[in-house]
Amino acid sequence: MSAYVAVFLSSFLWAIATQFYAKIVTKITVFRFNLYKSIFALVCFFIAAVFIGHIAPPPGTLLWLLLSGFLGFALADLFIFYSFSKNGPARTLIFSAFEPALIAVYSYFIIHQTLPLNKVVGLFFLLLCLFFMAMERKRRGSFSLRVAALALIGINIESIGVVLTKKAFMIAPDMSSMTANLYRVIPAVVLLGILNYFKGVKFGVGDLSKKMNMGILFSSFLGTFLALYFYLYAISKGGHPSIIAGLASLTPFYASIYEHWRDKKLPNKYFVLALCSMVIGVSILLYG
């Protein structure tokens, strides 16, 4: 499977999952939900790693995987999901437009990878796409700047985590995405378990409705297990991580398509401009 096919699949699945996430985090705390989805992901990745026969991490990768998981999976998600609960997923994910640039900077200093100029132009058009998406969202109401700042902090931390994961794949190019995700999710379960314990949050799910439990399982399967599998597959097989992140940052566009279909609304001019910018940017990244 191509790395670019994998990242498009990851973005599409993440776009669907975020619609569920936004509703769930208004019913239970961000800490509690992140713990549940992290435990679910841990179980899924462990079963998958056992099935493919690659449980142990390759030599020299464990530290980078644990550190990237602590930053990108545990800490970053706390900021991002808090923004989900206040500003909504589409508005929050628009800030992922900054992630390719941040990853490009961190890649230069951590793994010494530079980005060709033509790819920078492609990323600019994707940034333009998300700018038009922001304009399209502006007519739907205001959002909290304080919460938006927290989302940016989360995106920044996540960017460091992505680069550290890429470093682990550079050490062991044949490492399975399932194995990498297994060890990345462990710090999230530990950290979130500790935070939930000290916050006095109930660990069980007996107080939640059957519909809520099913929503948590379904969205976690799509957005935490499958989406992360495809995303790390793309990181491991693709070129510069900022290109993969740039293609993945189109999640708000996919989410908007879903919302237009769900609400039976025709797209406005900003959506059309976003579509044109996306086509140009993706074409340059893939074929430029």
C-alpha positions in Angstrom: 0.0 0.0 0.0 1.2 3.5 -0.9 2.1 5.9 1.9 -0.1 8.5 0.3 -3.1 6.1 0.2 -2.5 5.3 3.8 -2.5 9.0 4.9 -5.7 9.7 3.0 -7.4 6.8 4.7 -6.1 8.0 8.1 -7.4 11.5 7.5 -10.8 10.2 6.3 -11.2 7.9 9.3 -10.1 10.6 11.7 -12.6 13.0 10.2 -15.5 10.6 10.9 -14.2 9.8 14.4 -13.9 13.4 15.4 -17.6 13.9 14.9 -18.2 11.3 17.7 -15.4 12.6 19.8 -16.9 16.1 19.9 -20.2 14.7 21.3 -18.6 12.3 23.7 -16.3 14.9 25.4 -19.4 17.0 26.2 -20.8 14.1 28.3 -17.7 12.8 30.1 -14.4 14.5 31.0 -11.5 14.7 28.4 -9.3 12.8 30.9 -11.7 10.0 31.2 -12.4 9.7 27.5 -8.7 9.8 26.6 -8.0 7.0 29.1 -10.8 4.8 27.7 -9.7 5.2 24.0 -6.0 4.7 25.0 -6.8 1.4 26.8 -8.9 0.3 23.8 -6.1 1.2 21.4 -3.5 -0.6 23.6 -5.6 -3.8 23.5 -6.1 -3.6 19.7 -2.5 -2.9 18.9 -1.3 -5.7 21.3 -3.6 -8.2 19.6 -2.5 -7.0 16.2 1.2 -7.1 17.1 0.8 -10.7 18.5 -1.1 -11.7 15.3 1.7 -10.4 13.0 4.4 -11.8 15.3 6.2 -8.5 16.0 5.7 -7.6 19.7 9.2 -6.6 20.7 10.5 -3.2 19.5 13.6 -3.3 17.4 16.9 -2.4 19.2 17.4 1.4 19.7 13.7 2.3 19.1 12.0 1.8 22.5 13.1 5.1 24.0 12.0 7.1 21.0 8.6 5.3 20.8 7.9 5.8 24.5 8.9 9.5 24.3 6.9 10.2 21.1 3.9 8.5 22.7 4.1 10.5 25.9 4.3 13.7 23.9 2.2 13.1 20.9 -0.4 10.6 22.2 -0.8 11.6 25.9 0.0 15.3 26.4 -1.0 16.6 23.0 -4.4 14.9 23.0 -5.3 16.5 26.4 -5.0 19.9 24.8 -6.6 19.0 21.5 -9.6 17.1 22.9 -10.3 19.9 25.4 -10.5 22.2 22.4 -12.8 19.7 20.8 -15.2 20.0 23.7 -15.2 23.9 23.6 -14.7 24.9 19.9 -15.7 21.7 18.1 -13.6 19.4 16.0 -13.7 21.3 12.7 -12.5 24.6 14.2 -9.9 22.8 16.3 -8.5 20.8 13.4 -8.1 23.9 11.2 -5.1 24.6 13.4 -3.5 21.4 12.2 -2.5 23.6 9.2 0.5 24.7 11.3 1.7 21.2 11.9 3.5 20.6 8.6 5.6 23.8 9.1 6.3 22.8 12.7 7.3 19.3 11.7 9.6 20.7 9.0 11.4 22.8 11.6 11.7 20.0 14.1 12.8 17.5 11.4 15.7 19.8 10.5 17.0 19.9 14.0 16.1 16.4 15.2 16.5 14.1 12.2 18.4 16.5 9.9 15.9 16.3 7.0 15.2 19.3 4.8 12.1 20.0 2.6 12.5 20.7 -1.2 11.1 24.1 -2.4 8.4 22.6 -4.6 7.0 20.7 -1.7 6.9 23.9 0.4 4.8 25.4 -2.4 2.4 22.4 -2.2 2.1 22.8 1.6 1.3 26.5 1.1 -1.7 25.6 -1.1 -2.9 23.1 1.6 -2.5 26.0 4.2 -4.6 28.1 1.8 -7.2 25.4 1.7 -7.5 25.4 5.5 -7.6 29.2 5.5 -10.7 29.1 3.2 -12.1 26.4 5.5 -11.7 28.8 8.4 -13.5 31.5 6.4 -16.3 29.0 5.7 -16.5 28.2 9.4 -16.5 31.9 10.4 -20.2 32.3 9.5 -21.2 29.5 12.0 -20.2 31.5 15.1 -17.2 32.6 17.2 -14.8 30.5 19.1 -12.7 30.9 22.2 -9.2 32.3 21.5 -7.9 30.9 24.8 -9.0 27.4 23.9 -7.6 27.9 20.4 -4.2 28.7 22.0 -4.4 25.4 23.9 -5.1 23.6 20.6 -2.0 25.2 19.1 0.0 24.0 22.1 -1.3 20.5 21.5 -0.4 20.6 17.8 3.1 21.8 18.6 3.6 18.9 21.1 2.2 16.5 18.6 4.6 17.7 15.9 7.6 16.8 18.1 6.0 13.4 18.7 5.7 12.7 15.0 9.3 13.6 14.3 10.5 11.3 17.2 8.4 8.5 15.7 10.0 9.1 12.3 13.4 8.9 14.0 12.5 5.4 15.4 11.5 4.3 11.9 14.8 5.6 10.5 16.6 3.4 13.0 14.4 0.4 12.1 12.8 0.9 8.7 11.1 -2.5 8.7 9.4 -2.0 12.1 5.6 -2.6 11.9 3.3 0.3 12.4 1.3 -1.9 14.8 4.4 -2.5 17.0 5.3 1.2 17.0 1.8 2.2 18.0 1.7 -0.4 20.7 4.7 1.2 22.5 3.5 4.7 21.8 0.2 4.2 23.5 1.7 2.7 26.7 2.8 6.1 28.1 -0.7 7.5 27.4 -2.4 4.8 29.4 0.0 5.3 32.3 -0.2 9.1 32.4 -4.0 9.2 31.9 -4.5 6.5 34.5 -2.5 8.5 37.1 -4.3 11.8 36.2 -7.7 10.2 36.4 -6.8 8.6 39.8 -5.7 11.9 41.3 -8.7 13.7 39.9 -11.0 11.2 41.4 -12.5 10.2 38.1 -14.5 6.9 38.0 -12.7 4.2 36.0 -15.7 2.0 35.2 -18.2 2.4 32.4 -21.2 1.1 34.2 -22.6 4.6 34.7 -22.5 5.2 31.0 -25.4 4.4 28.6 -25.1 1.6 26.1 -25.2 4.1 23.3 -22.3 6.1 24.9 -20.2 2.9 25.4 -20.8 1.9 21.8 -19.9 5.4 20.6 -16.6 5.3 22.6 -15.7 1.9 21.1 -16.7 2.7 17.6 -15.0 6.1 17.5 -11.8 4.7 19.2 -11.6 1.9 16.7 -11.8 4.3 13.8 -9.9 7.3 15.1 -7.4 5.7 17.5 -6.7 2.2 16.1 -7.3 2.3 12.3 -6.4 6.0 11.8 -3.2 5.7 13.8 -2.2 2.5 12.1 -2.5 4.1 8.6 -0.8 7.3 9.8 2.3 5.7 11.2 2.3 3.4 8.1 2.5 6.5 6.0 5.2 8.0 8.2 7.3 4.9 8.0 7.0 4.4 4.2 6.7 8.0 3.1 9.3 10.7 2.6 9.5 13.8 4.6 7.1 13.7 7.6 5.9 17.2 7.0 4.5 16.1 3.6 2.6 13.3 5.3 1.4 15.8 8.0 0.4 18.2 5.2 -1.8 15.6 3.5 -3.2 14.5 6.9 -4.1 18.1 7.8 -6.9 18.0 5.3 -9.1 16.3 7.9 -11.2 19.5 8.5 -12.0 19.5 4.7 -13.2 15.9 4.9 -15.2 16.7 8.1 -16.8 19.6 6.3 -17.9 17.3 3.4 -19.4 15.0 5.9 -21.2 17.8 7.7 -22.6 19.2 4.4 -23.9 15.8 3.5 -25.3 15.2 7.0 -27.0 18.6 7.2 -28.1 18.5 3.5 -26.5 21.9 2.8 -24.9 23.1 -0.5 -21.3 24.3 -0.2 -20.5 28.0 -0.4 -17.8 29.9 -2.3 -15.2 29.4 0.4 -15.7 25.6 0.3 -15.2 25.7 -3.5 -12.0 27.8 -3.1 -10.8 25.3 -0.4 -11.4 22.4 -2.8 -9.4 24.1 -5.6 -6.5 24.9 -3.3 -6.5 21.3 -2.0 -6.4 19.8 -5.5 -3.5 22.1 -6.5 -1.6 21.4 -3.2 -2.0 17.7 -3.3 -1.1 17.5 -7.0 2.2 19.4 -6.2 3.0 17.2 -3.2 2.3 13.9 -5.1 3.6 14.8 -8.6 5.5 18.1 -8.4 
